[in-house]
Amino acid sequence: MSVNPELVGRTYPPTAPYLVGREKVREFARAVFATDPQHHEPAAAQALGYADVVAPPTFAMVIQDLTLQQLLAEPGSGIVLERTVHAEQRFRYSRPIVAGDELTAALTVTGIRAFGKGAMVTSDAEITDAGGEHVVTATSVLLVGGEE
């Protein structure tokens, strides 16, 4: 296995705060074909009880990506981007992401499973708001191919 097994249990420092912008939510919604008015129109979101437009569920990847960049930059990790595929993604929400949220995330590597010369690396990004309240846990599985 080329991936360093000592990564399991490692938690990275929280990311810098990410301010969720209305236009970023709208752009993301268009990109993933999320046409519900709550993703585009503040009045529609407010009618549902939200302060502003609501991000589609997969928007959490924007914040999680900041944490995955930390993992991919880890010296000695054995994770080589050219041999890595994003294999699986899951989200566990406490509440939706809304424009105006200021979010930070901290990544923990929760598992490494060897297969052949490669490995599957599982990590959880705990995303919280400015008050420290849980918003979403984003779980990713990276499939890392071994060296030839």
C-alpha positions in Angstrom: 0.0 0.0 0.0 1.5 3.3 -1.0 -0.7 5.4 1.3 0.8 6.1 4.7 -1.4 4.2 7.3 -0.3 6.7 10.0 -2.7 9.2 8.4 -5.7 7.4 10.1 -6.9 9.6 13.0 -5.0 12.7 11.9 -7.0 15.9 12.2 -6.0 18.9 10.2 -6.4 22.5 11.5 -9.7 24.3 10.7 -9.8 26.1 7.4 -10.1 29.9 7.2 -13.7 31.0 7.3 -15.6 30.7 4.0 -18.3 33.3 3.6 -21.2 31.8 1.5 -22.2 34.3 -1.1 -25.6 34.5 -2.7 -24.1 34.5 -6.2 -21.9 31.5 -5.4 -25.0 29.6 -4.3 -26.9 30.6 -7.5 -23.9 29.6 -9.7 -23.5 26.3 -8.0 -27.3 25.6 -8.2 -27.2 26.3 -12.0 -24.1 24.0 -12.4 -25.9 21.1 -10.7 -29.3 21.9 -12.3 -30.9 22.7 -9.0 -33.9 24.7 -10.2 -35.9 25.0 -7.0 -36.6 28.7 -6.4 -35.1 28.5 -2.9 -31.7 28.2 -4.5 -32.1 31.3 -6.6 -34.6 33.7 -5.1 -34.2 35.2 -1.6 -38.0 35.7 -1.3 -38.7 32.0 -2.0 -36.1 31.0 0.6 -37.5 33.5 3.1 -41.0 32.1 2.6 -39.5 28.8 3.8 -38.0 30.4 6.9 -34.4 31.0 5.7 -32.6 34.3 5.8 -31.4 34.0 2.2 -31.0 31.5 -0.7 -30.4 27.9 0.3 -27.4 26.1 -1.2 -28.0 22.7 -2.8 -26.9 19.8 -0.6 -23.7 19.1 -2.6 -22.5 22.7 -2.1 -20.8 21.5 1.1 -18.1 20.1 -1.3 -16.9 23.7 -1.9 -15.9 24.0 1.8 -14.8 20.3 2.1 -12.5 20.8 -0.9 -10.5 23.3 1.3 -9.8 20.5 3.7 -9.0 17.9 1.1 -6.4 20.2 -0.3 -4.7 20.0 3.2 -4.7 16.2 2.9 -3.4 16.2 -0.6 -0.6 18.5 0.3 0.5 16.4 3.2 4.2 15.4 2.7 4.7 11.7 3.0 1.0 10.8 2.7 1.6 8.6 -0.3 -1.4 10.2 -2.0 -0.5 11.1 -5.5 -3.1 13.3 -7.2 -2.4 11.8 -10.6 -3.4 8.4 -9.3 -6.4 9.5 -7.2 -10.1 9.4 -8.0 -12.9 10.8 -5.9 -14.9 7.5 -5.4 -17.7 8.3 -3.0 -19.3 11.3 -1.2 -21.9 11.5 1.6 -23.4 14.3 3.7 -25.0 14.4 7.1 -26.7 17.8 7.7 -27.9 19.4 10.9 -29.2 22.3 8.8 -29.0 23.6 5.3 -26.2 26.0 4.2 -27.6 29.5 3.5 -26.1 32.5 1.8 -24.5 34.6 4.5 -23.2 31.6 6.5 -19.5 31.9 7.5 -18.3 28.3 7.6 -15.1 26.6 8.7 -14.1 22.9 8.3 -11.8 20.5 10.0 -10.8 17.2 8.3 -10.1 13.9 10.0 -8.8 10.9 8.2 -11.1 8.1 9.5 -9.9 5.1 7.6 -7.5 3.6 5.1 -8.3 0.3 3.4 -5.7 -1.4 1.3 -6.5 -3.1 -1.9 -3.8 -4.5 -4.1 -1.1 -1.8 -4.5 -3.7 1.0 -3.8 -5.9 2.2 -1.0 -9.2 3.8 -0.2 -8.9 6.8 2.0 -12.0 7.9 4.0 -12.2 11.3 5.6 -14.8 13.4 7.4 -14.9 17.2 7.2 -16.8 18.7 10.1 -18.3 21.9 8.8 -19.4 24.4 11.4 -20.9 28.0 11.4 -19.4 31.1 12.9 -21.0 30.2 16.3 -19.3 26.8 16.2 -22.5 24.9 15.6 -22.5 21.8 13.4 -23.9 22.4 9.9 -22.8 19.3 7.9 -20.4 16.4 8.0 -19.0 15.7 4.5 -17.5 12.2 4.1 -15.3 11.5 1.1 -13.6 8.3 -0.1 -10.6 8.8 -2.3 -9.4 5.8 -4.4 -5.6 6.0 -4.6 -4.0 3.8 -7.2 -0.6 2.1 -6.3 2.6 2.5 -8.1 3.2 0.4 -11.2 
